[in-house]
Amino acid sequence: MRTLLTTVGTSLLGNAKRDLGAAQPNDQQFANYLRQSDPVRASAETNSLSRLLQDGDKVVFLHSQTEDGRRCAEHLCRYFDGQGYAASIHEVADLSYAEGRFKMRGLRSLVATLISLIRKERASGREVLVNATGGFKAEIAYATLVGLLFDVPVYYIHEAFQDIIEMPPTPIGWDYTLLADHEKFFEWIDEDLRPTAETDQRLRDLPADVRLLLSEEEGYTLLSPTGEAFYEAYRDRVAAAAGVPLFLSAKARKTYEGAEPQVQVLYARTLQKLRVPELRRGGSEVVGDQAGCLL
């Protein structure tokens, strides 16, 4: 069972206006247009989905916070639902034509929405794919980043050749050391909107690279879209490793159990990170020819 997370643009509206000669097609005209048109020509979404969909697939249409985006998503949802696919729509907050809001809140919201839906669909036992053909150009870039970090294939239609392009999951060992080393800061910045002045105070003692994962908006500093993707991927790695056994020497266990409660909390956080292969290897060297023996 598969779920296709599909970003939605307004090509359906533009094509329907052009082909029907209508300034603002009504609902019936949209329905007829989708039913009678070649899927390759009707819209970016029908073009890509006509090549990707399989029996039993579920489609979630992610649309911008605009009237045109919502309307296109609704008509696409009705059309594909009528074709026998379980279809639904999901609005991405702050994803709009307003440049400032789109660049900051909108793309971050898109990343957060994709991650949330990936987790939800996987929890229900479904394979997840991202179809990023529709929508703003920048959506393809951030959808691809999310796909790489969360091992989800991303598809889009190449404009020049009209071929479906796949960005498959890549076995890349991402370096999460920066996030692990400054986990408390990233937890803090992610909890709420933080005034830039307050954030700058905390950043004085942190590496300059931390700023690369942040953005500023209207006097507040928050995770950038890239920062959001990396931080959530890091959290997933730590959570997934929670069940990995970790063995302590008798002396280490005695030290841990004899520590003050607040110190035990710090120990526990450090030990949890050791369960994550990427973090365990970070800053370590392989001893001899034993890949699992690190110094």
Backbone as JSON, one array per atom type, in Angstrom:
{
  "sequence": "MRTLLTTVGTSLLGNAKRDLGAAQPNDQQFANYLRQSDPVRASAETNSLSRLLQDGDKVVFLHSQTEDGRRCAEHLCRYFDGQGYAASIHEVADLSYAEGRFKMRGLRSLVATLISLIRKERASGREVLVNATGGFKAEIAYATLVGLLFDVPVYYIHEAFQDIIEMPPTPIGWDYTLLADHEKFFEWIDEDLRPTAETDQRLRDLPADVRLLLSEEEGYTLLSPTGEAFYEAYRDRVAAAAGVPLFLSAKARKTYEGAEPQVQVLYARTLQKLRVPELRRGGSEVVGDQAGCLL",
  "N": [[0.85, -1.2, 0.0], [0.56, 2.18, -0.88], [1.25, 5.68, -0.32], [0.92, 8.74, -1.92], [2.32, 11.78, -1.57], [1.42, 14.76, -2.76], [2.38, 17.76, -4.13], [0.63, 20.74, -4.94], [0.01, 23.01, -7.57], [-1.07, 25.73, -9.63], [-1.53, 25.05, -12.22], [-3.65, 23.62, -13.31], [-5.82, 25.39, -13.16], [-4.89, 27.48, -14.82], [-4.58, 26.14, -17.3], [-7.2, 25.24, -17.77], [-8.59, 27.66, -18.04], [-7.39, 28.63, -20.36], [-7.94, 26.61, -22.32], [-10.71, 26.36, -22.2], [-11.55, 28.87, -22.61], [-12.59, 30.46, -20.64], [-12.94, 32.94, -18.17], [-13.16, 32.43, -15.47], [-13.57, 29.37, -14.7], [-16.4, 27.36, -13.78], [-17.45, 24.97, -11.21], [-18.57, 22.7, -12.5], [-17.56, 22.94, -15.07], [-14.83, 22.59, -14.54], [-14.87, 19.92, -13.64], [-15.75, 18.57, -15.96], [-13.68, 19.25, -17.67], [-11.43, 17.96, -16.55], [-12.25, 15.33, -16.79], [-12.47, 14.95, -19.55], [-10.11, 15.73, -20.74], [-6.73, 15.12, -21.92], [-4.65, 13.62, -19.58], [-1.95, 14.32, -19.51], [-1.88, 16.88, -20.54], [-3.7, 18.29, -19.01], [-2.93, 19.15, -16.37], [-0.07, 19.77, -14.23], [-0.15, 18.02, -12.1], [-1.95, 15.92, -12.84], [-0.54, 14.98, -15.0], [1.88, 13.95, -13.88], [0.85, 12.12, -11.97], [-0.54, 10.33, -13.57], [1.44, 8.72, -14.46], [2.48, 7.6, -12.23], [0.62, 6.46, -10.41], [-0.76, 3.53, -8.88], [-2.88, 0.63, -8.51], [-4.8, 0.74, -5.55], [-3.45, 2.81, -4.39], [-3.07, 5.75, -2.34], [-3.75, 9.22, -2.32], [-2.53, 12.31, -1.25], [-3.2, 15.63, -1.5], [-1.28, 18.46, -1.33], [-1.79, 21.76, -0.75], [-1.32, 25.3, -1.37], [-1.8, 28.17, 0.82], [-3.89, 29.64, -0.49], [-6.63, 30.85, -2.44], [-6.79, 30.0, -5.12], [-5.01, 27.81, -5.1], [-6.26, 26.1, -3.23], [-8.68, 25.61, -4.55], [-7.88, 24.27, -6.91], [-6.75, 21.97, -5.75], [-8.99, 20.81, -4.54], [-10.58, 20.12, -6.78], [-8.9, 18.32, -8.1], [-8.76, 16.38, -6.15], [-11.43, 15.43, -6.07], [-11.62, 14.41, -8.66], [-9.64, 12.32, -8.78], [-10.5, 10.76, -6.69], [-12.86, 9.89, -7.75], [-11.8, 8.25, -9.65], [-11.19, 6.02, -8.3], [-9.2, 6.12, -6.4], [-8.1, 6.65, -3.06], [-8.42, 9.8, -2.0], [-7.35, 12.96, -0.65], [-7.17, 16.31, 0.73], [-4.78, 18.75, 1.89], [-4.03, 21.64, 3.52], [-1.21, 23.78, 3.41], [0.01, 25.7, 5.81], [0.65, 29.2, 5.63], [1.93, 29.03, 3.2], [2.11, 30.86, 0.52], [1.53, 33.46, -1.97], [2.74, 35.7, -1.06], [5.81, 37.08, -0.86], [7.77, 37.33, 1.32], [6.56, 35.86, 3.44], [6.26, 33.42, 2.19], [8.94, 32.61, 1.69], [9.96, 32.28, 4.26], [8.1, 31.37, 6.52], [6.35, 29.78, 4.98], [7.81, 27.78, 3.45], [9.08, 26.49, 5.54], [6.84, 25.52, 6.84], [5.9, 23.79, 4.87], [7.93, 21.84, 4.86], [7.63, 20.86, 7.5], [5.02, 19.86, 7.32], [5.24, 17.84, 5.36], [7.0, 16.07, 6.7], [5.46, 15.38, 8.95], [3.29, 14.06, 7.73], [4.62, 11.95, 6.47], [5.52, 10.51, 8.69], [3.04, 9.84, 9.82], [1.76, 8.27, 7.79], [3.58, 6.18, 7.47], [3.4, 5.05, 10.0], [0.96, 3.85, 9.81], [1.54, 1.76, 8.25], [2.07, 2.15, 5.54], [3.8, 2.61, 2.42], [5.63, 5.48, 1.47], [5.65, 8.05, -0.97], [6.86, 11.0, -2.56], [5.43, 13.33, -4.66], [6.49, 15.9, -6.35], [5.87, 17.63, -8.45], [3.93, 19.67, -8.93], [3.22, 23.12, -7.98], [5.29, 25.7, -6.37], [8.64, 26.35, -7.6], [10.66, 26.16, -5.67], [9.61, 24.33, -3.93], [10.19, 21.79, -4.89], [12.92, 21.54, -4.33], [13.02, 21.56, -1.49], [11.3, 19.46, -0.89], [12.77, 17.38, -1.98], [15.01, 17.41, -0.3], [13.8, 16.67, 2.16], [12.97, 14.12, 1.38], [15.46, 12.81, 0.98], [16.53, 12.89, 3.58], [14.66, 11.44, 5.04], [14.48, 9.03, 3.78], [12.72, 8.72, 1.55], [11.42, 8.32, -1.68], [11.44, 10.84, -4.22], [9.55, 12.39, -6.76], [9.3, 14.09, -9.91], [8.21, 15.94, -12.82], [10.23, 16.41, -15.58], [10.58, 19.45, -17.15], [11.52, 20.08, -19.78], [11.77, 17.65, -21.19], [9.6, 16.2, -20.5], [9.74, 13.9, -19.01], [9.45, 11.56, -16.32], [11.13, 12.16, -13.37], [13.08, 10.57, -10.97], [14.12, 10.9, -7.65], [15.72, 8.83, -5.86], [15.71, 7.22, -2.55], [18.73, 7.75, -0.82], [21.62, 6.14, 0.34], [23.05, 7.84, 2.33], [25.3, 8.86, 4.84], [24.36, 11.06, 6.95], [25.71, 13.85, 8.73], [25.05, 14.39, 11.95], [26.23, 15.55, 14.07], [26.55, 18.25, 14.88], [23.95, 18.96, 15.64], [23.54, 17.12, 17.7], [25.55, 17.81, 19.54], [24.69, 20.29, 20.37], [22.14, 20.02, 21.3], [20.35, 20.91, 23.31], [20.07, 23.63, 22.74], [18.81, 23.54, 20.21], [16.44, 22.27, 20.87], [15.35, 24.24, 22.49], [15.05, 26.45, 20.68], [13.2, 25.39, 19.0], [10.91, 25.09, 20.47], [9.35, 27.43, 20.75], [8.5, 30.74, 19.47], [11.32, 32.72, 19.32], [12.72, 35.73, 20.45], [14.98, 37.62, 18.47], [17.08, 39.04, 19.67], [17.37, 37.72, 22.14], [18.03, 35.19, 21.23], [20.45, 35.71, 19.94], [22.1, 36.19, 22.12], [22.37, 33.62, 23.21], [23.63, 32.38, 21.1], [26.22, 33.31, 21.1], [28.09, 31.7, 22.37], [28.16, 29.48, 20.83], [29.02, 27.41, 17.97], [29.66, 28.95, 14.76], [28.42, 27.63, 12.68], [25.92, 26.85, 13.55], [24.18, 28.92, 13.05], [23.63, 28.61, 10.38], [21.45, 26.99, 10.2], [19.32, 28.46, 10.92], [16.83, 31.09, 10.68], [15.7, 34.49, 10.32], [12.87, 36.43, 11.2], [10.8, 39.15, 11.27], [11.82, 40.14, 13.74], [12.16, 37.83, 15.18], [13.86, 34.7, 15.72], [14.13, 31.57, 14.19], [14.07, 28.05, 13.37], [15.32, 27.45, 10.13], [13.87, 26.42, 6.94], [15.59, 24.33, 6.06], [16.92, 23.82, 8.45], [14.76, 22.9, 10.0], [14.16, 20.49, 8.66], [16.56, 18.98, 9.03], [16.73, 18.92, 11.86], [14.39, 17.53, 12.61], [14.87, 15.11, 11.31], [17.1, 14.29, 12.71], [15.92, 13.92, 15.27], [14.26, 11.78, 14.64], [16.18, 9.78, 14.11], [17.33, 9.45, 16.65], [15.1, 8.6, 18.14], [14.48, 6.23, 16.79], [16.6, 4.65, 17.5], [16.21, 4.01, 20.11], [15.68, 1.48, 21.16], [18.02, 0.06, 20.9], [20.4, -2.07, 22.33], [22.57, -1.19, 25.04], [25.56, -1.58, 26.61], [27.07, -1.32, 29.77], [30.11, -1.09, 31.6], [30.85, -2.55, 34.82], [31.91, -0.62, 36.51], [31.23, 1.76, 35.19], [28.42, 1.6, 35.29], [28.01, 1.69, 38.04], [28.92, 4.27, 38.6], [27.04, 5.74, 37.15], [24.58, 5.02, 38.39], [25.03, 5.97, 40.91], [25.05, 8.69, 40.69], [23.79, 12.1, 41.04], [20.28, 12.86, 40.54], [19.85, 14.89, 38.51], [22.24, 14.78, 37.19], [22.22, 12.18, 36.28], [20.27, 12.43, 34.33], [21.64, 13.89, 32.37], [23.67, 12.05, 31.76], [22.06, 10.01, 30.72], [21.04, 11.18, 28.4], [23.37, 11.42, 26.9], [24.14, 8.74, 26.65], [22.0, 7.8, 25.19], [22.45, 8.97, 22.71], [24.69, 7.56, 21.93], [23.62, 5.28, 20.95], [22.92, 5.8, 18.37], [24.1, 5.18, 15.21], [25.34, 7.08, 13.43], [26.06, 9.14, 15.16], [27.64, 7.82, 16.97], [29.81, 7.16, 15.45], [30.79, 9.64, 14.84], [33.55, 11.73, 15.16], [35.07, 9.62, 16.02], [37.49, 6.95, 15.72], [38.11, 4.04, 13.82], [39.19, 1.1, 15.38], [41.79, -0.96, 14.57], [40.77, -3.63, 12.46], [38.16, -3.83, 13.12], [35.04, -2.9, 12.58], [33.08, -2.16, 14.38], [34.38, -1.36, 16.6], [35.34, 1.37, 18.26], [37.31, 4.31, 18.89]],
  "CA": [[0.0, 0.0, 0.0], [1.39, 3.38, -1.03], [0.65, 7.01, -0.23], [1.66, 9.74, -2.7], [2.15, 13.15, -1.1], [1.52, 15.5, -4.02], [2.26, 19.22, -4.04], [-0.33, 21.26, -5.93], [0.15, 24.38, -8.04], [-2.29, 26.28, -10.26], [-1.52, 24.78, -13.67], [-4.99, 23.18, -13.69], [-6.62, 26.59, -13.37], [-4.4, 28.18, -16.02], [-4.88, 25.35, -18.51], [-8.65, 25.23, -17.99], [-8.94, 28.99, -18.55], [-6.9, 28.73, -21.74], [-8.6, 25.67, -23.22], [-12.15, 26.57, -22.19], [-11.86, 30.27, -22.93], [-13.41, 30.99, -19.54], [-12.16, 33.74, -17.24], [-13.2, 31.74, -14.18], [-14.4, 28.18, -14.89], [-17.16, 26.94, -12.6], [-17.14, 23.63, -10.74], [-18.95, 21.72, -13.5], [-16.59, 23.05, -16.17], [-13.61, 21.94, -14.07], [-15.09, 18.47, -13.62], [-15.78, 18.11, -17.35], [-12.34, 19.44, -18.23], [-10.57, 16.89, -16.06], [-12.75, 14.05, -17.29], [-12.36, 14.85, -21.0], [-8.79, 16.14, -21.23], [-5.57, 14.24, -21.79], [-4.01, 13.92, -18.29], [-0.64, 14.94, -19.72], [-2.09, 18.3, -20.82], [-4.64, 18.95, -18.1], [-2.23, 19.84, -15.29], [1.18, 19.13, -13.81], [-0.46, 16.94, -11.17], [-2.49, 14.78, -13.58], [0.55, 14.5, -15.84], [2.77, 13.1, -13.09], [0.13, 11.02, -11.33], [-0.91, 9.34, -14.59], [2.59, 7.84, -14.64], [2.92, 7.06, -10.94], [-0.41, 5.78, -9.62], [-1.03, 2.1, -9.0], [-4.09, 0.21, -7.8], [-4.7, 0.73, -4.1], [-2.72, 3.98, -3.9], [-3.74, 6.86, -1.67], [-3.13, 10.49, -2.72], [-2.78, 13.48, -0.41], [-2.84, 16.84, -2.24], [-0.83, 19.55, -0.45], [-1.97, 23.01, -1.5], [-0.92, 26.55, -0.71], [-2.85, 28.88, 1.55], [-4.46, 30.58, -1.44], [-7.9, 30.4, -2.98], [-6.54, 29.24, -6.34], [-4.41, 26.53, -4.74], [-7.28, 25.27, -2.59], [-9.67, 25.2, -5.54], [-7.27, 23.24, -7.76], [-6.61, 20.75, -4.96], [-10.31, 20.22, -4.36], [-11.02, 19.49, -8.03], [-8.04, 17.16, -8.32], [-9.17, 15.38, -5.17], [-12.7, 14.83, -6.54], [-11.37, 13.66, -9.88], [-8.93, 11.07, -8.51], [-11.37, 9.95, -5.85], [-13.78, 9.26, -8.69], [-11.06, 7.24, -10.41], [-11.0, 4.86, -7.44], [-8.08, 6.29, -5.46], [-8.44, 7.37, -1.84], [-7.79, 11.11, -2.15], [-7.68, 13.97, 0.35], [-6.39, 17.55, 0.57], [-4.16, 19.26, 3.12], [-3.5, 23.0, 3.31], [0.08, 24.08, 4.03], [-0.11, 27.03, 6.4], [1.6, 30.27, 5.27], [2.48, 28.87, 1.86], [1.3, 31.79, -0.26], [2.24, 34.25, -2.96], [3.43, 36.8, -0.39], [7.2, 36.62, -0.96], [8.41, 37.17, 2.61], [5.96, 34.77, 4.19], [6.55, 32.17, 1.47], [10.33, 32.24, 1.87], [10.27, 31.92, 5.63], [7.14, 30.48, 7.18], [5.71, 28.84, 4.06], [8.66, 26.64, 3.15], [9.25, 25.74, 6.8], [5.59, 24.8, 7.06], [5.88, 22.69, 3.9], [8.83, 20.8, 5.38], [7.0, 20.26, 8.68], [3.85, 19.1, 6.88], [5.72, 16.61, 4.71], [7.54, 15.17, 7.72], [4.34, 14.9, 9.75], [2.52, 13.09, 6.94], [5.46, 10.78, 6.28], [5.45, 9.74, 9.94], [1.68, 9.31, 9.99], [1.49, 7.22, 6.82], [4.43, 5.04, 7.8], [2.86, 4.43, 11.21], [-0.18, 3.03, 9.41], [2.05, 0.65, 7.46], [2.07, 2.46, 4.11], [4.99, 3.14, 1.78], [5.38, 6.89, 1.13], [6.36, 8.67, -2.07], [6.55, 12.42, -2.71], [5.3, 13.8, -6.04], [6.72, 17.33, -6.18], [5.79, 18.3, -9.76], [3.12, 20.88, -8.87], [3.58, 24.14, -6.99], [6.43, 26.58, -6.57], [9.89, 25.66, -7.92], [11.42, 25.89, -4.44], [9.04, 23.18, -3.24], [10.9, 20.6, -5.34], [14.2, 21.47, -3.62], [12.82, 21.18, -0.08], [10.72, 18.12, -0.88], [13.88, 16.46, -2.24], [15.8, 17.34, 0.94], [13.05, 15.84, 3.1], [13.04, 12.75, 0.89], [16.79, 12.26, 1.25], [16.72, 12.74, 5.03], [13.72, 10.47, 5.59], [14.49, 7.84, 2.94], [11.49, 8.69, 0.76], [11.67, 8.73, -3.07], [10.77, 12.06, -4.68], [9.34, 12.38, -8.21], [8.78, 15.28, -10.57], [8.27, 15.88, -14.28], [11.21, 17.3, -16.2], [9.83, 20.33, -18.06], [11.99, 20.09, -21.17], [11.61, 16.36, -21.86], [8.35, 15.6, -20.02], [10.02, 12.59, -18.43], [9.35, 11.51, -14.86], [12.45, 12.09, -12.75], [13.03, 10.02, -9.62], [15.24, 11.07, -6.72], [15.5, 7.71, -4.94], [16.4, 7.3, -1.25], [20.16, 7.58, -0.99], [22.27, 5.69, 1.58], [24.06, 8.82, 2.74], [25.43, 8.99, 6.29], [24.32, 12.48, 7.29], [26.42, 14.19, 9.96], [24.15, 15.06, 12.89], [27.02, 15.88, 15.25], [26.26, 19.62, 15.31], [22.67, 18.93, 16.35], [23.71, 16.35, 18.94], [26.39, 18.55, 20.47], [23.98, 21.47, 20.85], [20.75, 19.57, 21.32], [19.54, 21.76, 24.2], [19.75, 24.87, 22.02], [17.83, 23.27, 19.15], [15.16, 22.03, 21.55], [14.87, 25.55, 22.95], [14.62, 27.28, 19.55], [12.06, 24.74, 18.35], [9.75, 25.09, 21.37], [8.53, 28.63, 20.67], [9.13, 31.86, 18.77], [12.33, 33.31, 20.2], [13.21, 37.04, 20.0], [16.33, 37.54, 17.91], [18.05, 39.53, 20.65], [17.6, 36.65, 23.11], [18.72, 34.11, 20.53], [21.83, 36.12, 19.7], [22.83, 36.0, 23.36], [22.69, 32.19, 23.33], [24.5, 31.96, 20.0], [27.58, 33.81, 21.28], [28.97, 30.62, 22.82], [27.95, 28.33, 19.96], [29.74, 27.5, 16.69], [29.01, 29.77, 13.73], [27.63, 26.77, 11.81], [24.55, 26.74, 14.06], [23.38, 29.96, 12.39], [23.25, 28.17, 9.04], [20.19, 26.27, 10.31], [18.35, 29.39, 11.48], [16.42, 32.23, 9.87], [15.12, 35.57, 11.13], [11.65, 36.98, 10.63], [10.05, 40.11, 12.06], [12.35, 40.25, 15.08], [12.26, 36.51, 15.81], [14.74, 33.74, 15.07], [13.56, 30.23, 14.22], [14.72, 27.12, 12.45], [15.05, 27.65, 8.71], [13.32, 25.18, 6.36], [16.63, 23.31, 6.1], [17.11, 23.48, 9.86], [13.61, 22.09, 10.4], [14.32, 19.16, 8.08], [17.66, 18.28, 9.68], [16.43, 18.69, 13.27], [13.38, 16.47, 12.71], [15.52, 13.87, 10.92], [17.92, 13.92, 13.88], [15.02, 13.38, 16.3], [13.84, 10.45, 14.19], [17.29, 8.85, 14.28], [17.48, 9.17, 18.08], [13.94, 7.82, 18.56], [14.56, 4.9, 16.19], [17.67, 3.89, 18.15], [15.91, 3.88, 21.54], [15.68, 0.08, 21.58], [19.32, -0.56, 20.69], [21.02, -2.37, 23.64], [23.8, -0.47, 25.36], [26.12, -2.29, 27.76], [28.01, -0.55, 30.56], [30.96, -1.85, 32.51], [30.39, -2.48, 36.22], [32.33, 0.66, 37.07], [30.41, 2.81, 34.58], [27.05, 1.5, 35.83], [28.04, 2.16, 39.43], [29.02, 5.73, 38.54], [25.75, 6.25, 36.67], [23.53, 4.82, 39.39], [25.35, 6.75, 42.11], [25.04, 10.12, 40.39], [22.6, 12.86, 41.38], [19.25, 12.71, 39.49], [20.04, 15.78, 37.37], [23.41, 14.3, 36.46], [21.76, 10.98, 35.57], [19.56, 12.88, 33.13], [22.67, 14.24, 31.38], [24.27, 10.79, 31.34], [21.09, 9.27, 29.91], [20.98, 11.82, 27.08], [24.6, 11.07, 26.2], [24.09, 7.32, 26.32], [21.02, 7.62, 24.12], [23.09, 9.35, 21.45], [25.62, 6.51, 21.55], [22.89, 4.23, 20.24], [22.74, 6.22, 16.98], [25.37, 4.89, 14.53], [25.98, 8.28, 12.89], [26.65, 9.9, 16.26], [28.66, 6.98, 17.59], [30.99, 7.23, 14.59], [31.27, 11.02, 14.74], [34.7, 12.05, 15.99], [35.74, 8.39, 16.45], [38.33, 6.26, 14.75], [37.99, 2.59, 13.89], [40.36, 0.46, 15.93], [42.12, -2.17, 13.82], [39.85, -3.94, 11.35], [36.85, -4.07, 13.71], [34.21, -1.74, 12.24], [32.25, -1.77, 15.51], [35.24, -0.98, 17.72], [35.69, 2.77, 18.01], [38.1, 4.97, 19.92]],
  "C": [[0.88, 1.25, 0.0], [0.56, 4.64, -0.82], [1.53, 7.98, -0.99], [1.33, 11.13, -2.17], [2.45, 14.06, -2.29], [1.34, 16.99, -3.82], [1.41, 19.72, -5.21], [-0.02, 22.71, -6.27], [-1.16, 24.85, -8.65], [-2.31, 26.03, -11.76], [-2.89, 24.32, -14.15], [-5.87, 24.38, -14.01], [-6.2, 27.31, -14.64], [-4.74, 27.44, -17.29], [-6.37, 25.34, -18.82], [-9.12, 26.57, -18.55], [-8.57, 29.1, -20.03], [-7.73, 27.85, -22.68], [-10.11, 25.88, -23.3], [-12.55, 27.98, -22.59], [-12.74, 30.91, -21.87], [-12.52, 31.74, -18.56], [-12.08, 33.07, -15.88], [-14.11, 30.52, -14.3], [-15.17, 27.83, -13.61], [-16.86, 25.48, -12.28], [-17.45, 22.55, -11.8], [-17.98, 21.74, -14.68], [-15.26, 22.39, -15.8], [-13.75, 20.43, -14.13], [-15.07, 17.9, -15.03], [-14.39, 18.18, -17.97], [-11.41, 18.3, -17.81], [-10.98, 15.53, -16.65], [-12.46, 13.86, -18.77], [-10.96, 15.14, -21.54], [-7.75, 15.03, -21.09], [-4.87, 14.59, -20.48], [-2.66, 14.61, -18.43], [-0.77, 16.44, -19.92], [-2.9, 19.02, -19.75], [-3.95, 19.74, -17.0], [-0.94, 19.11, -14.96], [0.9, 17.92, -12.93], [-1.02, 15.71, -11.9], [-1.42, 14.15, -14.47], [1.43, 13.52, -15.06], [2.05, 11.9, -12.5], [-0.29, 9.95, -12.32], [0.21, 8.34, -14.82], [2.98, 7.1, -13.35], [1.9, 6.17, -10.24], [-0.53, 4.3, -9.94], [-2.3, 1.77, -8.22], [-3.84, 0.19, -6.3], [-3.95, 1.92, -3.52], [-3.65, 4.99, -3.24], [-3.0, 8.14, -2.07], [-3.52, 11.59, -1.74], [-2.28, 14.7, -1.18], [-2.52, 17.97, -1.26], [-0.92, 20.86, -1.21], [-1.58, 24.22, -0.67], [-2.11, 27.19, -0.01], [-3.38, 30.02, 0.67], [-5.75, 30.0, -1.98], [-7.69, 29.56, -4.23], [-5.97, 27.86, -6.04], [-5.42, 25.58, -4.13], [-8.27, 24.74, -3.62], [-9.12, 24.11, -6.46], [-7.16, 21.92, -7.02], [-7.95, 20.04, -4.79], [-10.78, 19.5, -5.61], [-10.18, 18.26, -8.37], [-8.44, 16.02, -7.38], [-10.45, 14.66, -5.62], [-12.46, 13.94, -7.75], [-10.71, 12.31, -9.57], [-9.71, 10.17, -7.56], [-12.38, 9.2, -6.73], [-13.13, 8.19, -9.55], [-10.75, 6.0, -9.56], [-9.83, 4.94, -6.48], [-8.58, 7.05, -4.22], [-7.7, 8.7, -1.87], [-8.25, 12.07, -1.07], [-6.81, 15.2, 0.1], [-5.87, 18.0, 1.93], [-3.56, 20.63, 2.82], [-2.19, 23.18, 4.07], [0.04, 25.52, 4.52], [1.02, 27.95, 5.94], [2.29, 30.08, 3.93], [1.6, 29.68, 0.91], [2.16, 32.53, -1.26], [2.97, 35.44, -2.35], [4.89, 36.39, -0.21], [7.85, 36.36, 0.39], [7.87, 35.98, 3.38], [6.26, 33.43, 3.52], [7.96, 31.69, 1.77], [10.6, 31.71, 3.27], [9.3, 30.9, 6.19], [6.62, 29.4, 6.24], [6.54, 27.6, 3.79], [8.93, 25.81, 4.4], [8.0, 24.92, 7.1], [5.46, 23.62, 6.11], [6.73, 21.53, 4.4], [8.19, 20.08, 6.56], [5.8, 19.4, 8.3], [4.25, 17.79, 6.23], [6.22, 15.6, 5.74], [6.42, 14.56, 8.56], [3.55, 13.83, 9.01], [3.32, 11.81, 6.67], [5.39, 9.89, 7.52], [4.09, 9.08, 10.11], [1.41, 8.14, 9.06], [2.34, 5.98, 7.09], [3.91, 4.3, 9.04], [1.67, 3.54, 10.9], [0.23, 1.91, 8.45], [2.11, 0.9, 5.97], [3.45, 2.95, 3.65], [4.68, 4.56, 1.32], [6.26, 7.32, -0.03], [5.96, 10.16, -2.08], [6.54, 12.77, -4.19], [5.35, 15.33, -5.99], [6.63, 18.11, -7.49], [5.05, 19.62, -9.67], [3.64, 21.87, -7.84], [4.79, 24.95, -7.36], [7.7, 25.76, -6.85], [10.65, 25.27, -6.65], [10.88, 24.67, -3.7], [9.75, 21.89, -3.64], [12.19, 20.43, -4.54], [14.0, 20.99, -2.18], [12.16, 19.81, 0.04], [11.81, 17.07, -1.1], [14.75, 16.3, -0.99], [15.11, 16.46, 1.97], [13.12, 14.37, 2.68], [14.37, 12.09, 1.2], [17.0, 11.98, 2.73], [15.85, 11.65, 5.63], [13.55, 9.23, 4.72], [13.19, 7.65, 2.17], [11.82, 9.1, -0.68], [10.84, 9.94, -3.47], [10.72, 12.04, -6.2], [8.9, 13.76, -8.7], [8.95, 15.13, -12.08], [9.31, 16.89, -14.78], [10.52, 18.12, -17.28], [10.23, 20.18, -19.52], [11.64, 18.78, -21.89], [10.32, 15.64, -21.46], [8.56, 14.17, -19.53], [9.87, 12.66, -16.92], [10.76, 11.31, -14.3], [12.28, 11.55, -11.33], [14.31, 10.37, -8.87], [15.07, 9.99, -5.67], [16.16, 7.95, -3.59], [17.87, 6.97, -1.44], [20.81, 7.17, 0.33], [23.41, 6.6, 2.0], [24.09, 8.87, 4.27], [25.5, 10.46, 6.66], [25.03, 12.72, 8.62], [25.49, 15.01, 10.87], [24.9, 15.53, 14.14], [26.71, 17.28, 15.78], [24.96, 19.67, 16.11], [22.8, 18.21, 17.68], [24.5, 17.14, 19.97], [25.67, 19.74, 21.09], [22.48, 21.22, 20.88], [19.86, 20.47, 22.16], [19.16, 23.06, 23.51], [18.67, 24.63, 20.98], [16.46, 22.93, 19.74], [14.54, 23.35, 21.95], [14.32, 26.37, 21.79], [13.38, 26.71, 18.88], [10.79, 24.83, 19.18], [8.81, 26.26, 21.15], [9.23, 29.67, 19.8], [10.08, 32.56, 19.73], [12.77, 34.67, 19.64], [14.66, 36.93, 19.54], [17.39, 38.0, 18.91], [18.39, 38.45, 21.68], [18.37, 35.5, 22.47], [20.18, 34.45, 20.31], [22.69, 35.95, 20.96], [23.27, 34.54, 23.51], [23.7, 31.75, 22.27], [25.95, 32.39, 20.19], [28.56, 32.69, 21.65], [28.86, 29.37, 21.96], [28.72, 28.5, 18.65], [28.95, 28.3, 15.65], [28.1, 28.92, 12.83], [26.18, 26.63, 12.27], [23.65, 27.74, 13.35], [22.91, 29.54, 11.0], [21.9, 27.45, 9.04], [19.07, 27.15, 10.86], [17.96, 30.46, 10.46], [15.74, 33.25, 10.78], [13.9, 36.13, 10.42], [10.97, 37.88, 11.65], [10.5, 40.14, 13.52], [12.47, 38.94, 15.84], [13.22, 35.63, 15.02], [14.15, 32.35, 15.26], [14.35, 29.33, 13.3], [14.35, 27.47, 11.02], [14.39, 26.38, 8.16], [14.33, 24.03, 6.37], [16.87, 22.85, 7.53], [16.0, 22.6, 10.39], [13.76, 20.65, 9.92], [15.41, 18.36, 8.81], [17.35, 17.97, 11.15], [15.43, 17.55, 13.44], [13.97, 15.11, 12.3], [16.42, 13.37, 12.05], [17.06, 13.31, 14.97], [14.54, 11.99, 15.93], [14.94, 9.42, 14.41], [17.44, 8.46, 15.76], [16.33, 8.29, 18.57], [14.03, 6.39, 18.04], [15.59, 4.03, 16.88], [17.39, 3.6, 19.62], [15.99, 2.44, 22.03], [17.01, -0.63, 21.4], [19.99, -0.82, 22.04], [22.34, -1.64, 23.81], [24.35, -1.08, 26.65], [27.18, -1.42, 28.45], [28.88, -1.49, 31.38], [30.42, -1.7, 33.93], [30.73, -1.13, 36.83], [31.49, 1.81, 36.51], [28.99, 2.79, 35.12], [27.0, 2.01, 37.26], [28.1, 3.68, 39.48], [27.69, 6.35, 38.14], [24.68, 6.17, 37.76], [23.78, 5.64, 40.66], [25.31, 8.25, 41.91], [23.75, 10.78, 40.87], [21.59, 12.76, 40.23], [19.47, 13.6, 38.27], [21.25, 15.38, 36.53], [23.06, 13.03, 35.68], [21.04, 11.34, 34.29], [20.55, 13.2, 32.02], [23.36, 12.99, 30.86], [23.35, 10.06, 30.36], [21.0, 9.85, 28.51], [22.2, 11.44, 26.25], [24.59, 9.61, 25.76], [23.11, 7.05, 25.19], [21.63, 7.95, 22.76], [24.07, 8.27, 20.98], [24.94, 5.37, 20.81], [22.73, 4.54, 18.75], [24.06, 6.03, 16.23], [26.09, 6.13, 14.03], [26.68, 9.09, 13.98], [27.77, 9.12, 16.93], [29.96, 7.05, 16.78], [31.6, 8.62, 14.54], [32.43, 11.29, 15.69], [35.45, 10.82, 16.48], [36.61, 7.84, 15.33], [38.15, 4.77, 14.94], [39.29, 2.01, 14.39], [40.62, -0.84, 15.18], [41.16, -2.37, 12.67], [38.46, -4.22, 11.88], [35.96, -2.84, 13.52], [33.38, -1.26, 13.43], [33.05, -1.33, 16.7], [35.8, 0.4, 17.46], [36.49, 3.33, 19.19], [37.82, 6.47, 19.86]]
}
